[in-house]
Amino acid sequence: MTELRFTHEPDASRYTLHRGDDLVSVLDYRDDGRTVAMTRAYTVPTFRGHGYAGELVERAVSELERSGGRRVSPVCWYVADWFAAHPGRGGILADRRSA
């Protein structure tokens, strides 16, 4: 299997996942310095059904947990569903009243 490459593109406010040279999934966000609102998870249609969006969210959340200092607001339905399926990762979620 071709290796997956995760990148953070802060100038574009997105995380990406590539398989080889192919862009397979994108996670867009807005960052106000306290909260990262994950606004859209998208997988290129020809690559759907292989878990790439979930892998991308996992890696982005892990990076935010490591860097600390910011919370996540799961605006995108997919990201919200990912957190529901991974309740142990909910410690990084923003309080809805402060997001």
Buried (B, 14 or more C-beta within 10 A) or exposed (E): EEEBEBEBEEEEBBBBBBBEEEBBBBBBBEEEEEBBBBBBBBBEEEBEEEEBBBBBBBBBBEEBEEEEEBBBBBBBEBBBBBBEEEEEBEEBBBEEEEB
